[in-house]
Every structure is written in structure tokens, then in C-alpha cells.
Amino acid sequence: MARLPRLTVAGYPHHVIQRGNDRQAIVRSDADRAFLLELLADNARKHQVAFNAYVLMDNHFHLLLTPETVDGVPRMMQAVGRRYVRYFNDLYQRSGTLWEGRYKSTLVQAERYLLACMVYMDLNPVRAGMVMEPGAYPWSSHHHYIGHTPNRRIVPPALYWALGNTPFAREAAYTELVRAGLSAAQQDSITDATLHGWAMGDAGFVADLQRRTPRRTERAKAGRPPSTPRTEG
């Protein structure tokens, strides 16, 4: 079966995952993490992509991005991928691929899933058993959103601003969202949609999105397609 092109539409949040090949480490030090983060943020600005949220893990990373153009995210990720591999291979005297194929991504209905995606990303180090709570992990946007460490790289989405009328109110509301966490079903839904490239949203959102792109936005329904009536002649 032919591989579908990525689903990318300007103005919508995109949840992106890039993994290391065969689950190998893509960072070996904090210096690597700092270089990768700066590379991501710089190329987001260069390609007109709002850098909404991130988490850098040892063998993969998650991003929440909102592009101004249809090719913003692909161009950004291509530039980051090539430059970081050169950096990593030169530093560690290795050759060959670093990434597990193409990055994975999905479009997100902001009103229903954007904040859930941010919480999902913040809790990734907790699920991986690296820390007991997200505030103990320094390589994510969590510290920015709870007001501990402002980060000039981050562009908060409108829904975050709507959490409160003051910085303290927004930070407290977001902290509570993360503390409440996600159900197993929510986690599975976000993972599945991102890895397979299906839009995350309700039926109306998906239908509207389908009118904006020729690329299929949701998984095909099970069973055979309806047959076309034969015309007698």
C-alpha cells in the first residue's frame, strides 16, 4: 500500500514525534539536548512555525507546532534532521542514519485536544519512569507554563492564555491540568493518531479539515467500499 503524505495544514496545531533509529539514543549529554533544542527553536522561527511546546527524551522528542504555511513544519523538520545528524555523527565519530524514518505527526483540534497534548508531553518523562513528577524533568516546556523558568523560545497558544486573566491564574490552572493527568484512553488516542497521521478531533472538525486538504484525514472505515449501481444501456 502506498504511504500517505503527511497531513499538514497551515494554522492548525501539529503534534510531532521523531524517534531514534531502532530506539537508539539521539542525545548523550545535556550539551546535545541544548543544541537540539536551539536548533528546533531557530528553525521554527526561520520557517514561520510557532513553537508551542516540547519534550526532549533520550531516544525521541515530541513537539507541538503551529505553522503559518503549509510547508512550514516539513521544511523545519527536514532542516533540523539534517543538521542535527551532522552534529551528532561528527561529535561521536559515527556514520549513518540517526532517525527512525520520517517524523510522525497529526493535526489537532485545538479546543478539544491541544491542552491534552501538552499534558501528554509533560507527563512523558513520568510515564517513562525517569522522574516522579514533571517538574523534576528539565527538558520540556512544562517549567515555562507553570511559571518556574520563562523560555523565550515558547509561543503559548491562545487556549493557554484563556486559562486565566493573570500569569499566576494561568500557571495555576495549567498546573492543575497536569496534576489531573490523562486517562489511558486519552493517552492511547493521542499516540495512535500521531503515529498513524490521522486528525485528532470531533466529526465536524475532521469533515471541515477534509474540505481543506486532498489527503485523507481519518482511518478508512472497515469493510468494503459501497458498490456503484450499474447503469443499464
N, C-alpha and C positions, 0 to 999 in steps of 0.2 A: 504494500500500500504506500502511495506517495506521501511524503512527510508534508504536513500542513505548514504554511508560512506562519510566522508568529502573529498573534493578534495584537496590533498596536494602533491606537487612535489618539490623535492629539487632544489634550485637555482632560484626559481620564487618568486616574491613579493606576500605576502598574506595579504589581508585586513581582519582584525579580529574584531568582535564585541562581547562583553559579557555584558549581561544585568542583572539587579537585578530582582529577582522573583517578579512577579506582579508589576513591575516598582518601587519597593521599593528602598530606598537609599542604596548604597553599601559603601558609605563614609559619615561620620558625622562631620568630622573635617579635618583640614589641616594635622594633625598628621596621620590620616588614609590615606590620599592621598599620603603623603610622604612614608609611609610604603608600600602601594600598588605599587607605582612607583619603589621603590628599589627592591621589590620582583620580579616585572616583569623584570627589567633590569638584576638582578642577575641570574634569571633562563634562560633568553635569552642567556647569556654568557655560563652558565652551559650546555645548550643543543645545542650549536652551531647555534644560531639563531641571525642574525643581527637585532638589534633593531632600525629600520629606523625612525619611527615617532609614536606619540601617542597623545591622548587627554583623560583626565580623567574627566568624567561628574559625576553628583551626583548619578545617578542610572544606569550608564553603562560606558563602555570605548571602545575606538577604538585603534587599533594598526596596524602599517604597519611593517611586519616582513619578512625577507628573510632567510629561513633555509638552512643549508648546508646538512642536511639529511632529508629523507622523514618523519621520526618520530619526528623531532626536535620541530615543533610547537605543535603537540598533547602532547608531554611529558612536554614541557614548561607550557602549559595551564593547564594541569592536576595538576602539582606541585603547580602552583600559586593558582589555585582554592581551593585546599585542605588546603594549609597553610593559605590563607587569611581568609577563613571561620572560622578556628580555632581561629585566632587572633580576628576577629570581634565578634564572639559569646562569647568568653571569656571576652572581654572588655565590651560588652554591656549586658552581662548576658542573652543571648538568646540562643535558640537552633533551629535546623532545617536548611533547605536549605537557601541559600542566592541568588543563581544564578537561572536564568530563563532557566533551562535545559542546553543543550550543547551550547558552544560558536558557533557563526556563522562565516563563513569565505569564501573567494573566492580567486582564483588566478588572478593576474593582469598582463596584457601585459604592460611591463614597458614603452615602447616607446609611447604608446597611453594614458595610464591611471594612471601611478604611480604618477606623479606630480598632476594630478587632484584629486587623492585620498588624497594626503597630504593637498591640499587646502580644500577639503571637510571636513577633520578632523579639520583643523584650524578654519573653519567657523562654526563648530557645536555649540560652545557657543553663537555665534551671532544669529544663527537660533533659538536657544532655548530662546532668549531674556535675557540671563544672562549678556551680555556686549554689547556695541555698536560697538566695533571693536576687532579683535582677539588679538591684542597686549595688551588689558586690561585683558586678562584671563591668569593667571599664570601657569595653569596645562595642558600645551600642549607643543609640541616640536616647536611651532611657534617661540618662542623667540630665540631658538638656530639657526634656519635657517635664521632669519633676522639679526643675529649678536648681539643681545642685551645681551643674557645670554648663553654663551657656556655651553654645557651639555656633560659631559664625557660619559654618557650612550648612546648617539645617534651615530649611524653609518650611515652617509649620503650615499644615493645610488649614483651610477655613474651618473645618469641623473642630479642630483643636481650639482655635480662637473662640468658638462658640461655647466652649465648656464653662466659661466664666467671664465676668467683666473685669477682673483684675488678674495680674500674673499669679498671685497666691491662689485665687479661686480656681484658675485653670490647672495649675500644678497639683492642687489637692484633688480635683476631680479626676485628673489623669492617673494620679497615684492610686486612687480607689478603683479605677477601671482595671489597672494591672493587678492590684491585690485580689480583685474578684476573679480574675483569670478567665479561661475559656473552657467550655465543655469539650469532652473528647470528640464529639460530633463536629463541633466548630473547628477544632484543630485539623481533623481529617478532611473536612471540606476545603479548608484553605490550602492544605498540602496537595490534595488531589487536583484542585482547579489549577494551581500554579504549575505543577509538574506536567499536566496534560494540555495546558494552554486554553482552558475554557473560561469564559467570562464568569465572574462572581457577581450575581445579582438576582433580583426577582424577575419574573417572566416579562414584565413590562420593560425593565431595563435591558434585558437580553434582546427583546424584539426591536427596541429602538436602536440598540447598538448594531444589530444585524442590517438595519437600513443604511448604516454609515460605512459598512465595510463589506466587500465581497467574500471575505474569509468567514467560514463557519464559526459561530460564536459559542455553540454548545454541543455536547456529545450527541451523536445521532441516536434516534430512538431505536429500541430493539425491534427486531423483526424486519420483514421485507418492506421496501417502499411500496405505496399503493400503486396498483397497476393502472395504466391508461386505457380507458374504454376503447375498443376497436370501432372504427368507423366503416360502416357497410358502404360499398360502392358498386 
